[in-house]
Amino acid sequence: DELLLADRGGLVFVPKLGFHENVAELDFVSEYPSIMARFNISPETINCPCCPEAPRVPELGYRVCRARRGITSRVVERLITKRGALKQRLRGATGEQALPFADGAQRERYKLQRDALKWLLVCCFGYTGYKNARFGKIEAHEAINAVARETLLVAKEMAEARGYEVLHALVDSLYVRKAGAAHGDYEALAAEIEARTELPLALEAVYRYVVFLPSRQFQDVPVPNRFFAVAEDGALKVRGLELRRHDTPPLVARMQREVLAVLAEARDFVDYTAKLEQAREILRGYQARLADGGVAVEDLIVSKRLTREPREYQKANQTAVAAQQLSGRGARLRPGQTVEYIITDADNRVANDRVRAYALWEGWFGYDRRKYAELLREAFEPFAVSDRARSES
């Protein structure tokens, strides 16, 4: 029972399917490292022998030392401060701690430094749960997750108590909405939650609309990380769609991007429905080009990462066939490498004729127009399914 209680990760609420207008995304800034810094959670501070009356971790009851500052807490505190200064500089702020950048190269350098610090912070958290850590303690890892879960619950309850509807909650972020709420209202909510939880909370964006999508297999089952959203300035946020996958053919990814660019012009659901008709014309244009044979072969490449040696595949799936074609021509392939191929006849009884490795492509090979048309339809489906999801919600 103790293991089941302690050995859990972040808290995730399933989203409410469909089209939602005027949605705000509230994000805890570097939440796990911030928890380590704010609450002094470090391998040597958890259940220390010197503080029997120390504060307890929610759910687990672990003690956190009050007599000394943990080494991990001190390290992440400094990294968080440096990353915050870099983010200020990227926003173009001025002052002693935020000097304006002179050129694009300097801006790019700040971005790389900011991202490097982000991953250092991620590693600082992950290392607390690494089984071969030189210094570490699994209870520290469990305590950080427990505080994160409690924090998200507090934020959710505070938002609901103030009349906001929580549409989705994912580890360190909340998606909330309220009829008539303005940008300032969402900022005020973020400030209240930050004051209560003692962790930095930022208003990441206010979206004109967010569309939470169902599972690919089951149209009535929501999934945590499959949605698209349009911010007030028209910026897009996309998760779980084909254009985010490395194995999607360029033709399909480009079609999705063009469709999203059109839908991003919508201000509300009525406008979205009108734009959807315009988006369908884009799909039809791609289907027509595909049927006419006017698509460049480079736009049809499927890229897949090998999970084993080519000869170790037991089933003749497309990736295995392409890898074995290359291996038969002398290529030395290992797990982790990527193979590129064109779908030539997906349903052919002869496995070797279903795909052709791109490196072995010759002009007389044709591509499977029916299969690529199916991929285009599947990639467009998330945008159309929002009609039904809205009516059900």
C-alpha positions as YAML, in Angstrom:
chain: A
units: angstrom
residues:
- id: 1
  name: ASP
  ca: [0.00, 0.00, 0.00]
- id: 2
  name: GLU
  ca: [2.86, 2.38, 0.82]
- id: 3
  name: LEU
  ca: [4.48, 1.68, -2.56]
- id: 4
  name: LEU
  ca: [1.23, 2.28, -4.45]
- id: 5
  name: LEU
  ca: [0.79, 5.59, -2.63]
- id: 6
  name: ALA
  ca: [4.35, 6.82, -3.11]
- id: 7
  name: ASP
  ca: [5.38, 5.51, -6.52]
- id: 8
  name: ARG
  ca: [3.33, 7.86, -8.68]
- id: 9
  name: GLY
  ca: [4.16, 10.67, -11.08]
- id: 10
  name: GLY
  ca: [2.41, 13.92, -11.92]
- id: 11
  name: LEU
  ca: [-1.34, 14.37, -11.78]
- id: 12
  name: VAL
  ca: [-3.27, 14.37, -15.07]
- id: 13
  name: PHE
  ca: [-6.95, 15.16, -15.61]
- id: 14
  name: VAL
  ca: [-8.53, 14.06, -18.87]
- id: 15
  name: PRO
  ca: [-9.65, 17.04, -20.97]
- id: 16
  name: LYS
  ca: [-13.22, 17.93, -21.85]
- id: 17
  name: LEU
  ca: [-13.60, 17.06, -25.51]
- id: 18
  name: GLY
  ca: [-14.55, 19.63, -28.07]
- id: 19
  name: PHE
  ca: [-14.29, 23.26, -29.05]
- id: 20
  name: HIS
  ca: [-13.83, 25.73, -26.18]
- id: 21
  name: GLU
  ca: [-13.57, 29.51, -26.50]
- id: 22
  name: ASN
  ca: [-11.64, 32.03, -24.37]
- id: 23
  name: VAL
  ca: [-9.36, 29.53, -22.63]
- id: 24
  name: ALA
  ca: [-6.33, 30.45, -20.51]
- id: 25
  name: GLU
  ca: [-3.30, 28.26, -19.96]
- id: 26
  name: LEU
  ca: [-1.68, 28.66, -16.53]
- id: 27
  name: ASP
  ca: [1.77, 27.07, -16.14]
- id: 28
  name: PHE
  ca: [3.87, 26.54, -13.06]
- id: 29
  name: VAL
  ca: [7.31, 27.80, -14.06]
- id: 30
  name: SER
  ca: [9.95, 25.02, -13.82]
- id: 31
  name: GLU
  ca: [7.62, 23.39, -11.31]
- id: 32
  name: TYR
  ca: [9.64, 20.38, -10.16]
- id: 33
  name: PRO
  ca: [12.93, 22.28, -9.72]
- id: 34
  name: SER
  ca: [10.97, 25.12, -8.07]
- id: 35
  name: ILE
  ca: [9.54, 22.62, -5.58]
- id: 36
  name: MET
  ca: [13.05, 21.37, -4.83]
- id: 37
  name: ALA
  ca: [14.27, 24.92, -4.23]
- id: 38
  name: ARG
  ca: [11.26, 26.30, -2.36]
- id: 39
  name: PHE
  ca: [10.65, 23.33, -0.06]
- id: 40
  name: ASN
  ca: [14.30, 22.29, 0.36]
- id: 41
  name: ILE
  ca: [13.77, 18.79, -1.06]
- id: 42
  name: SER
  ca: [17.11, 17.08, -1.59]
- id: 43
  name: PRO
  ca: [18.36, 13.51, -0.96]
- id: 44
  name: GLU
  ca: [20.03, 14.48, 2.33]
- id: 45
  name: THR
  ca: [17.12, 16.58, 3.64]
- id: 46
  name: ILE
  ca: [14.37, 13.94, 3.40]
- id: 47
  name: ASN
  ca: [13.73, 12.14, 6.69]
- id: 48
  name: CYS
  ca: [16.85, 13.64, 8.26]
- id: 49
  name: PRO
  ca: [17.67, 12.51, 11.84]
- id: 50
  name: CYS
  ca: [17.99, 16.07, 13.17]
- id: 51
  name: CYS
  ca: [14.44, 17.35, 12.65]
- id: 52
  name: PRO
  ca: [11.82, 14.92, 14.02]
- id: 53
  name: GLU
  ca: [9.21, 17.70, 14.09]
- id: 54
  name: ALA
  ca: [9.96, 19.01, 10.59]
- id: 55
  name: PRO
  ca: [7.15, 19.79, 8.08]
- id: 56
  name: ARG
  ca: [5.64, 16.75, 6.39]
- id: 57
  name: VAL
  ca: [5.25, 16.01, 2.70]
- id: 58
  name: PRO
  ca: [1.56, 15.70, 1.63]
- id: 59
  name: GLU
  ca: [0.22, 12.12, 1.36]
- id: 60
  name: LEU
  ca: [3.55, 10.50, 2.24]
- id: 61
  name: GLY
  ca: [4.40, 12.04, 5.60]
- id: 62
  name: TYR
  ca: [8.11, 12.33, 4.84]
- id: 63
  name: ARG
  ca: [9.96, 14.96, 6.88]
- id: 64
  name: VAL
  ca: [11.99, 17.76, 5.29]
- id: 65
  name: CYS
  ca: [15.01, 19.14, 7.13]
- id: 66
  name: ARG
  ca: [14.82, 22.68, 8.51]
- id: 67
  name: ALA
  ca: [18.35, 22.85, 9.92]
- id: 68
  name: ARG
  ca: [20.37, 22.87, 6.69]
- id: 69
  name: ARG
  ca: [19.94, 23.68, 3.02]
- id: 70
  name: GLY
  ca: [20.13, 20.70, 0.66]
- id: 71
  name: ILE
  ca: [22.78, 20.59, -2.05]
- id: 72
  name: THR
  ca: [20.24, 19.90, -4.81]
- id: 73
  name: SER
  ca: [18.02, 22.72, -3.57]
- id: 74
  name: ARG
  ca: [20.94, 25.17, -3.69]
- id: 75
  name: VAL
  ca: [21.99, 24.08, -7.18]
- id: 76
  name: VAL
  ca: [18.56, 24.32, -8.80]
- id: 77
  name: GLU
  ca: [17.86, 27.65, -7.09]
- id: 78
  name: ARG
  ca: [20.83, 29.19, -8.89]
- id: 79
  name: LEU
  ca: [19.94, 27.59, -12.22]
- id: 80
  name: ILE
  ca: [16.35, 28.86, -11.96]
- id: 81
  name: THR
  ca: [17.62, 32.38, -11.28]
- id: 82
  name: LYS
  ca: [19.94, 32.30, -14.29]
- id: 83
  name: ARG
  ca: [17.22, 30.92, -16.54]
- id: 84
  name: GLY
  ca: [14.83, 33.62, -15.40]
- id: 85
  name: ALA
  ca: [17.37, 36.31, -16.27]
- id: 86
  name: LEU
  ca: [17.82, 34.83, -19.75]
- id: 87
  name: LYS
  ca: [14.06, 34.77, -20.30]
- id: 88
  name: GLN
  ca: [13.92, 38.44, -19.34]
- id: 89
  name: ARG
  ca: [16.60, 39.26, -21.87]
- id: 90
  name: LEU
  ca: [14.74, 37.34, -24.56]
- id: 91
  name: ARG
  ca: [11.64, 39.40, -23.85]
- id: 92
  name: GLY
  ca: [13.72, 42.48, -24.54]
- id: 93
  name: ALA
  ca: [13.40, 43.94, -21.04]
- id: 94
  name: THR
  ca: [15.84, 46.59, -19.90]
- id: 95
  name: GLY
  ca: [17.61, 47.22, -16.64]
- id: 96
  name: GLU
  ca: [20.59, 45.95, -14.71]
- id: 97
  name: GLN
  ca: [19.64, 42.28, -14.98]
- id: 98
  name: ALA
  ca: [18.21, 42.35, -18.50]
- id: 99
  name: LEU
  ca: [20.43, 43.91, -21.12]
- id: 100
  name: PRO
  ca: [18.98, 44.32, -24.64]
- id: 101
  name: PHE
  ca: [20.58, 42.11, -27.28]
- id: 102
  name: ALA
  ca: [22.46, 43.61, -30.19]
- id: 103
  name: ASP
  ca: [21.67, 41.14, -32.96]
- id: 104
  name: GLY
  ca: [19.95, 37.91, -33.92]
- id: 105
  name: ALA
  ca: [23.00, 35.81, -33.11]
- id: 106
  name: GLN
  ca: [22.98, 37.05, -29.53]
- id: 107
  name: ARG
  ca: [19.27, 36.30, -29.24]
- id: 108
  name: GLU
  ca: [19.84, 32.77, -30.54]
- id: 109
  name: ARG
  ca: [22.65, 32.31, -28.01]
- id: 110
  name: TYR
  ca: [20.31, 33.32, -25.19]
- id: 111
  name: LYS
  ca: [17.73, 30.79, -26.42]
- id: 112
  name: LEU
  ca: [20.29, 28.00, -26.46]
- id: 113
  name: GLN
  ca: [21.50, 28.91, -22.98]
- id: 114
  name: ARG
  ca: [17.93, 29.05, -21.69]
- id: 115
  name: ASP
  ca: [17.14, 25.64, -23.16]
- id: 116
  name: ALA
  ca: [20.37, 24.15, -21.79]
- id: 117
  name: LEU
  ca: [19.45, 25.34, -18.31]
- id: 118
  name: LYS
  ca: [15.98, 23.87, -18.72]
- id: 119
  name: TRP
  ca: [17.39, 20.41, -19.42]
- id: 120
  name: LEU
  ca: [19.90, 20.72, -16.59]
- id: 121
  name: LEU
  ca: [16.95, 21.39, -14.27]
- id: 122
  name: VAL
  ca: [15.09, 18.39, -15.69]
- id: 123
  name: CYS
  ca: [18.14, 16.21, -15.05]
- id: 124
  name: CYS
  ca: [18.46, 17.51, -11.48]
- id: 125
  name: PHE
  ca: [14.93, 16.28, -10.82]
- id: 126
  name: GLY
  ca: [15.31, 12.99, -12.70]
- id: 127
  name: TYR
  ca: [18.59, 12.15, -10.99]
- id: 128
  name: THR
  ca: [16.86, 12.00, -7.60]
- id: 129
  name: GLY
  ca: [15.03, 8.91, -8.87]
- id: 130
  name: TYR
  ca: [17.90, 7.31, -10.81]
- id: 131
  name: LYS
  ca: [18.67, 3.89, -9.34]
- id: 132
  name: ASN
  ca: [22.44, 4.17, -9.84]
- id: 133
  name: ALA
  ca: [22.81, 7.75, -8.61]
- id: 134
  name: ARG
  ca: [26.07, 8.45, -6.74]
- id: 135
  name: PHE
  ca: [24.02, 10.49, -4.32]
- id: 136
  name: GLY
  ca: [20.27, 10.20, -4.30]
- id: 137
  name: LYS
  ca: [17.25, 8.95, -2.51]
- id: 138
  name: ILE
  ca: [14.06, 7.65, -4.04]
- id: 139
  name: GLU
  ca: [12.06, 9.28, -1.23]
- id: 140
  name: ALA
  ca: [13.21, 12.69, -2.52]
- id: 141
  name: HIS
  ca: [11.86, 11.87, -5.98]
- id: 142
  name: GLU
  ca: [8.57, 10.68, -4.47]
- id: 143
  name: ALA
  ca: [8.30, 13.79, -2.29]
- id: 144
  name: ILE
  ca: [8.71, 16.14, -5.26]
- id: 145
  name: ASN
  ca: [5.94, 14.35, -7.17]
- id: 146
  name: ALA
  ca: [3.69, 14.38, -4.11]
- id: 147
  name: VAL
  ca: [4.07, 18.14, -3.67]
- id: 148
  name: ALA
  ca: [3.42, 18.64, -7.40]
- id: 149
  name: ARG
  ca: [0.19, 16.63, -7.21]
- id: 150
  name: GLU
  ca: [-0.99, 18.54, -4.17]
- id: 151
  name: THR
  ca: [-0.13, 21.85, -5.84]
- id: 152
  name: LEU
  ca: [-2.14, 21.02, -8.95]
- id: 153
  name: LEU
  ca: [-5.14, 20.00, -6.84]
- id: 154
  name: VAL
  ca: [-4.98, 23.26, -4.87]
- id: 155
  name: ALA
  ca: [-4.78, 25.26, -8.11]
- id: 156
  name: LYS
  ca: [-7.76, 23.39, -9.59]
- id: 157
  name: GLU
  ca: [-9.88, 23.89, -6.48]
- id: 158
  name: MET
  ca: [-9.02, 27.59, -6.26]
- id: 159
  name: ALA
  ca: [-9.94, 28.14, -9.91]
- id: 160
  name: GLU
  ca: [-13.27, 26.33, -9.53]
- id: 161
  name: ALA
  ca: [-14.06, 28.19, -6.30]
- id: 162
  name: ARG
  ca: [-13.74, 31.45, -8.26]
- id: 163
  name: GLY
  ca: [-16.14, 30.35, -10.96]
- id: 164
  name: TYR
  ca: [-13.65, 29.08, -13.55]
- id: 165
  name: GLU
  ca: [-14.20, 25.84, -15.40]
- id: 166
  name: VAL
  ca: [-11.13, 23.60, -15.48]
- id: 167
  name: LEU
  ca: [-11.05, 22.01, -18.92]
- id: 168
  name: HIS
  ca: [-7.77, 20.17, -18.54]
- id: 169
  name: ALA
  ca: [-4.91, 19.77, -16.07]
- id: 170
  name: LEU
  ca: [-1.60, 18.23, -17.03]
- id: 171
  name: VAL
  ca: [1.15, 17.83, -14.38]
- id: 172
  name: ASP
  ca: [2.17, 21.50, -14.19]
- id: 173
  name: SER
  ca: [-0.44, 23.34, -16.26]
- id: 174
  name: LEU
  ca: [-4.13, 24.20, -16.12]
- id: 175
  name: TYR
  ca: [-6.52, 25.08, -18.94]
- id: 176
  name: VAL
  ca: [-9.37, 27.17, -17.55]
- id: 177
  name: ARG
  ca: [-12.16, 29.32, -18.91]
- id: 178
  name: LYS
  ca: [-14.89, 31.60, -17.64]
- id: 179
  name: ALA
  ca: [-17.57, 33.42, -19.58]
- id: 180
  name: GLY
  ca: [-16.60, 37.06, -20.04]
- id: 181
  name: ALA
  ca: [-13.18, 36.68, -18.39]
- id: 182
  name: ALA
  ca: [-10.53, 39.07, -19.71]
- id: 183
  name: HIS
  ca: [-6.75, 38.81, -19.78]
- id: 184
  name: GLY
  ca: [-6.51, 40.70, -16.48]
- id: 185
  name: ASP
  ca: [-8.92, 38.28, -14.78]
- id: 186
  name: TYR
  ca: [-6.74, 35.33, -15.70]
- id: 187
  name: GLU
  ca: [-3.63, 37.15, -14.48]
- id: 188
  name: ALA
  ca: [-5.34, 37.86, -11.16]
- id: 189
  name: LEU
  ca: [-6.25, 34.18, -10.81]
- id: 190
  name: ALA
  ca: [-2.64, 33.18, -11.52]
- id: 191
  name: ALA
  ca: [-1.40, 35.64, -8.89]
- id: 192
  name: GLU
  ca: [-3.79, 34.26, -6.26]
- id: 193
  name: ILE
  ca: [-2.77, 30.66, -6.92]
- id: 194
  name: GLU
  ca: [0.92, 31.62, -6.83]
- id: 195
  name: ALA
  ca: [0.48, 33.32, -3.47]
- id: 196
  name: ARG
  ca: [-1.29, 30.27, -2.04]
- id: 197
  name: THR
  ca: [1.05, 27.57, -3.42]
- id: 198
  name: GLU
  ca: [4.27, 29.61, -3.02]
- id: 199
  name: LEU
  ca: [5.36, 28.47, -6.47]
- id: 200
  name: PRO
  ca: [5.72, 30.74, -9.55]
- id: 201
  name: LEU
  ca: [2.70, 30.50, -11.85]
- id: 202
  name: ALA
  ca: [2.61, 32.24, -15.23]
- id: 203
  name: LEU
  ca: [-0.24, 33.02, -17.58]
- id: 204
  name: GLU
  ca: [1.25, 31.24, -20.57]
- id: 205
  name: ALA
  ca: [-1.41, 32.34, -23.05]
- id: 206
  name: VAL
  ca: [-5.06, 33.20, -23.53]
- id: 207
  name: TYR
  ca: [-6.48, 31.30, -26.47]
- id: 208
  name: ARG
  ca: [-9.34, 32.33, -28.72]
- id: 209
  name: TYR
  ca: [-10.22, 28.67, -28.76]
- id: 210
  name: VAL
  ca: [-8.84, 25.24, -27.88]
- id: 211
  name: VAL
  ca: [-9.99, 21.99, -29.47]
- id: 212
  name: PHE
  ca: [-9.38, 18.92, -27.30]
- id: 213
  name: LEU
  ca: [-9.37, 15.79, -29.45]
- id: 214
  name: PRO
  ca: [-10.29, 12.18, -28.73]
- id: 215
  name: SER
  ca: [-8.19, 9.06, -29.11]
- id: 216
  name: ARG
  ca: [-7.51, 7.95, -32.68]
- id: 217
  name: GLN
  ca: [-9.08, 4.57, -31.93]
- id: 218
  name: PHE
  ca: [-12.13, 5.68, -29.92]
- id: 219
  name: GLN
  ca: [-13.96, 8.90, -30.78]
- id: 220
  name: ASP
  ca: [-15.53, 9.28, -27.34]
- id: 221
  name: VAL
  ca: [-12.37, 8.72, -25.28]
- id: 222
  name: PRO
  ca: [-10.31, 11.84, -24.41]
- id: 223
  name: VAL
  ca: [-6.50, 11.72, -24.27]
- id: 224
  name: PRO
  ca: [-4.29, 14.16, -22.31]
- id: 225
  name: ASN
  ca: [-1.99, 15.44, -25.01]
- id: 226
  name: ARG
  ca: [-3.87, 15.70, -28.30]
- id: 227
  name: PHE
  ca: [-5.22, 19.16, -29.07]
- id: 228
  name: PHE
  ca: [-4.67, 22.38, -30.98]
- id: 229
  name: ALA
  ca: [-5.17, 25.96, -29.82]
- id: 230
  name: VAL
  ca: [-5.07, 29.47, -31.28]
- id: 231
  name: ALA
  ca: [-3.78, 32.30, -29.08]
- id: 232
  name: GLU
  ca: [-5.07, 35.87, -29.12]
- id: 233
  name: ASP
  ca: [-2.30, 36.90, -31.52]
- id: 234
  name: GLY
  ca: [-2.99, 33.98, -33.87]
- id: 235
  name: ALA
  ca: [-0.08, 31.84, -32.68]
- id: 236
  name: LEU
  ca: [-0.75, 28.10, -32.84]
- id: 237
  name: LYS
  ca: [-0.10, 25.45, -30.22]
- id: 238
  name: VAL
  ca: [-0.36, 21.89, -31.53]
- id: 239
  name: ARG
  ca: [0.06, 18.62, -29.68]
- id: 240
  name: GLY
  ca: [-0.44, 15.04, -30.86]
- id: 241
  name: LEU
  ca: [-1.20, 15.77, -34.53]
- id: 242
  name: GLU
  ca: [0.61, 14.27, -37.50]
- id: 243
  name: LEU
  ca: [2.68, 17.37, -38.23]
- id: 244
  name: ARG
  ca: [4.38, 16.90, -34.85]
- id: 245
  name: ARG
  ca: [5.51, 13.37, -35.70]
- id: 246
  name: HIS
  ca: [8.88, 12.72, -37.34]
- id: 247
  name: ASP
  ca: [7.50, 9.84, -39.43]
- id: 248
  name: THR
  ca: [4.76, 11.84, -41.18]
- id: 249
  name: PRO
  ca: [5.27, 12.31, -44.95]
- id: 250
  name: PRO
  ca: [6.03, 15.97, -45.78]
- id: 251
  name: LEU
  ca: [2.93, 16.09, -48.00]
- id: 252
  name: VAL
  ca: [0.64, 15.25, -45.08]
- id: 253
  name: ALA
  ca: [2.39, 17.57, -42.63]
- id: 254
  name: ARG
  ca: [2.23, 20.47, -45.09]
- id: 255
  name: MET
  ca: [-1.49, 19.91, -45.67]
- id: 256
  name: GLN
  ca: [-2.12, 20.04, -41.91]
- id: 257
  name: ARG
  ca: [-0.10, 23.24, -41.53]
- id: 258
  name: GLU
  ca: [-2.03, 24.95, -44.33]
- id: 259
  name: VAL
  ca: [-5.36, 23.85, -42.85]
- id: 260
  name: LEU
  ca: [-4.36, 25.10, -39.40]
- id: 261
  name: ALA
  ca: [-3.25, 28.44, -40.87]
- id: 262
  name: VAL
  ca: [-6.78, 28.91, -42.25]
- id: 263
  name: LEU
  ca: [-8.51, 27.77, -39.05]
- id: 264
  name: ALA
  ca: [-6.29, 30.07, -36.99]
- id: 265
  name: GLU
  ca: [-8.09, 33.03, -38.56]
- id: 266
  name: ALA
  ca: [-11.34, 32.04, -36.82]
- id: 267
  name: ARG
  ca: [-12.47, 34.06, -33.80]
- id: 268
  name: ASP
  ca: [-15.30, 31.82, -32.55]
- id: 269
  name: PHE
  ca: [-17.13, 28.59, -33.33]
- id: 270
  name: VAL
  ca: [-19.35, 30.07, -36.04]
- id: 271
  name: ASP
  ca: [-16.30, 31.51, -37.75]
- id: 272
  name: TYR
  ca: [-14.48, 28.20, -37.31]
- id: 273
  name: THR
  ca: [-17.29, 26.33, -39.06]
- id: 274
  name: ALA
  ca: [-17.08, 28.70, -42.02]
- id: 275
  name: LYS
  ca: [-13.30, 28.36, -42.19]
- id: 276
  name: LEU
  ca: [-13.66, 24.59, -42.10]
- id: 277
  name: GLU
  ca: [-15.26, 24.66, -45.54]
- id: 278
  name: GLN
  ca: [-12.28, 26.62, -46.84]
- id: 279
  name: ALA
  ca: [-9.96, 24.10, -45.19]
- id: 280
  name: ARG
  ca: [-11.74, 21.23, -46.97]
- id: 281
  name: GLU
  ca: [-10.84, 22.87, -50.27]
- id: 282
  name: ILE
  ca: [-7.19, 22.61, -49.28]
- id: 283
  name: LEU
  ca: [-7.64, 18.90, -48.62]
- id: 284
  name: ARG
  ca: [-9.34, 18.41, -51.99]
- id: 285
  name: GLY
  ca: [-6.49, 20.22, -53.72]
- id: 286
  name: TYR
  ca: [-3.94, 17.88, -52.18]
- id: 287
  name: GLN
  ca: [-6.04, 14.84, -53.05]
- id: 288
  name: ALA
  ca: [-6.33, 16.01, -56.66]
- id: 289
  name: ARG
  ca: [-2.57, 16.50, -56.99]
- id: 290
  name: LEU
  ca: [-2.02, 13.07, -55.51]
- id: 291
  name: ALA
  ca: [-4.48, 11.43, -57.92]
- id: 292
  name: ASP
  ca: [-2.90, 13.18, -60.93]
- id: 293
  name: GLY
  ca: [0.57, 11.97, -60.01]
- id: 294
  name: GLY
  ca: [1.81, 15.52, -59.57]
- id: 295
  name: VAL
  ca: [3.44, 15.01, -56.19]
- id: 296
  name: ALA
  ca: [7.23, 14.94, -55.89]
- id: 297
  name: VAL
  ca: [8.52, 11.69, -54.46]
- id: 298
  name: GLU
  ca: [10.42, 13.62, -51.76]
- id: 299
  name: ASP
  ca: [7.05, 14.72, -50.33]
- id: 300
  name: LEU
  ca: [5.98, 11.09, -49.85]
- id: 301
  name: ILE
  ca: [8.91, 9.88, -47.76]
- id: 302
  name: VAL
  ca: [8.03, 8.06, -44.54]
- id: 303
  name: SER
  ca: [10.82, 8.10, -41.93]
- id: 304
  name: LYS
  ca: [10.84, 5.40, -39.27]
- id: 305
  name: ARG
  ca: [13.32, 4.65, -36.52]
- id: 306
  name: LEU
  ca: [14.55, 1.06, -36.22]
- id: 307
  name: THR
  ca: [13.90, -0.68, -32.93]
- id: 308
  name: ARG
  ca: [16.03, -3.75, -33.75]
- id: 309
  name: GLU
  ca: [18.42, -5.21, -36.29]
- id: 310
  name: PRO
  ca: [16.77, -5.67, -39.74]
- id: 311
  name: ARG
  ca: [17.06, -9.47, -39.61]
- id: 312
  name: GLU
  ca: [15.44, -9.58, -36.16]
- id: 313
  name: TYR
  ca: [12.04, -8.32, -37.34]
- id: 314
  name: GLN
  ca: [9.58, -11.23, -37.31]
- id: 315
  name: LYS
  ca: [6.73, -9.47, -39.11]
- id: 316
  name: ALA
  ca: [7.01, -7.91, -42.56]
- id: 317
  name: ASN
  ca: [5.84, -4.43, -41.60]
- id: 318
  name: GLN
  ca: [6.79, -1.50, -43.77]
- id: 319
  name: THR
  ca: [9.79, -0.49, -41.67]
- id: 320
  name: ALA
  ca: [11.15, -4.03, -41.62]
- id: 321
  name: VAL
  ca: [10.78, -4.42, -45.39]
- id: 322
  name: ALA
  ca: [12.59, -1.14, -46.13]
- id: 323
  name: ALA
  ca: [15.37, -1.99, -43.66]
- id: 324
  name: GLN
  ca: [15.85, -5.44, -45.17]
- id: 325
  name: GLN
  ca: [15.99, -3.96, -48.66]
- id: 326
  name: LEU
  ca: [18.83, -1.68, -47.57]
- id: 327
  name: SER
  ca: [20.56, -4.45, -45.63]
- id: 328
  name: GLY
  ca: [20.41, -6.65, -48.72]
- id: 329
  name: ARG
  ca: [22.31, -3.96, -50.64]
- id: 330
  name: GLY
  ca: [25.08, -3.90, -48.04]
- id: 331
  name: ALA
  ca: [23.89, -1.13, -45.71]
- id: 332
  name: ARG
  ca: [24.78, -1.72, -42.07]
- id: 333
  name: LEU
  ca: [21.81, -0.68, -39.98]
- id: 334
  name: ARG
  ca: [21.49, -0.65, -36.20]
- id: 335
  name: PRO
  ca: [18.62, 0.05, -33.77]
- id: 336
  name: GLY
  ca: [18.07, 3.77, -33.40]
- id: 337
  name: GLN
  ca: [18.88, 4.59, -37.01]
- id: 338
  name: THR
  ca: [16.21, 5.97, -39.32]
- id: 339
  name: VAL
  ca: [15.12, 4.42, -42.60]
- id: 340
  name: GLU
  ca: [13.23, 6.33, -45.28]
- id: 341
  name: TYR
  ca: [10.85, 4.69, -47.72]
- id: 342
  name: ILE
  ca: [7.99, 5.28, -50.16]
- id: 343
  name: ILE
  ca: [4.74, 3.32, -49.91]
- id: 344
  name: THR
  ca: [4.38, 1.65, -53.31]
- id: 345
  name: ASP
  ca: [1.54, -0.85, -52.78]
- id: 346
  name: ALA
  ca: [0.50, -1.15, -49.13]
- id: 347
  name: ASP
  ca: [-1.73, -4.22, -49.60]
- id: 348
  name: ASN
  ca: [0.44, -6.22, -51.99]
- id: 349
  name: ARG
  ca: [0.71, -9.90, -51.10]
- id: 350
  name: VAL
  ca: [4.43, -9.77, -51.81]
- id: 351
  name: ALA
  ca: [5.91, -7.94, -48.82]
- id: 352
  name: ASN
  ca: [8.89, -6.61, -50.77]
- id: 353
  name: ASP
  ca: [6.57, -4.76, -53.16]
- id: 354
  name: ARG
  ca: [4.70, -2.86, -50.45]
- id: 355
  name: VAL
  ca: [7.38, -0.21, -49.94]
- id: 356
  name: ARG
  ca: [10.63, 0.88, -51.52]
- id: 357
  name: ALA
  ca: [13.56, 2.28, -49.57]
- id: 358
  name: TYR
  ca: [14.11, 5.85, -50.71]
- id: 359
  name: ALA
  ca: [17.85, 5.28, -51.15]
- id: 360
  name: LEU
  ca: [16.98, 2.56, -53.71]
- id: 361
  name: TRP
  ca: [14.25, 4.55, -55.44]
- id: 362
  name: GLU
  ca: [14.08, 4.38, -59.22]
- id: 363
  name: GLY
  ca: [11.78, 6.41, -61.42]
- id: 364
  name: TRP
  ca: [9.70, 3.50, -62.66]
- id: 365
  name: PHE
  ca: [8.38, 2.73, -59.16]
- id: 366
  name: GLY
  ca: [4.92, 4.13, -58.57]
- id: 367
  name: TYR
  ca: [3.46, 5.25, -55.26]
- id: 368
  name: ASP
  ca: [0.29, 3.96, -53.63]
- id: 369
  name: ARG
  ca: [-2.16, 6.81, -54.32]
- id: 370
  name: ARG
  ca: [-4.96, 5.20, -52.36]
- id: 371
  name: LYS
  ca: [-2.83, 4.80, -49.22]
- id: 372
  name: TYR
  ca: [-1.49, 8.36, -49.32]
- id: 373
  name: ALA
  ca: [-5.02, 9.68, -49.88]
- id: 374
  name: GLU
  ca: [-6.07, 7.75, -46.77]
- id: 375
  name: LEU
  ca: [-3.24, 9.38, -44.80]
- id: 376
  name: LEU
  ca: [-4.46, 12.81, -45.94]
- id: 377
  name: ARG
  ca: [-8.03, 12.05, -44.86]
- id: 378
  name: GLU
  ca: [-6.90, 10.79, -41.47]
- id: 379
  name: ALA
  ca: [-4.79, 13.91, -40.94]
- id: 380
  name: PHE
  ca: [-7.77, 16.15, -41.73]
- id: 381
  name: GLU
  ca: [-10.21, 14.25, -39.51]
- id: 382
  name: PRO
  ca: [-9.26, 15.98, -36.19]
- id: 383
  name: PHE
  ca: [-10.42, 19.34, -37.56]
- id: 384
  name: ALA
  ca: [-13.81, 18.01, -38.67]
- id: 385
  name: VAL
  ca: [-14.48, 15.92, -35.57]
- id: 386
  name: SER
  ca: [-14.65, 19.08, -33.47]
- id: 387
  name: ASP
  ca: [-18.18, 19.72, -34.84]
- id: 388
  name: ARG
  ca: [-19.53, 16.58, -33.22]
- id: 389
  name: ALA
  ca: [-17.47, 17.04, -30.05]
- id: 390
  name: ARG
  ca: [-18.83, 20.55, -29.52]
- id: 391
  name: SER
  ca: [-22.45, 19.47, -29.93]
- id: 392
  name: GLU
  ca: [-21.96, 16.62, -27.45]
- id: 393
  name: SER
  ca: [-20.32, 18.86, -24.86]
...
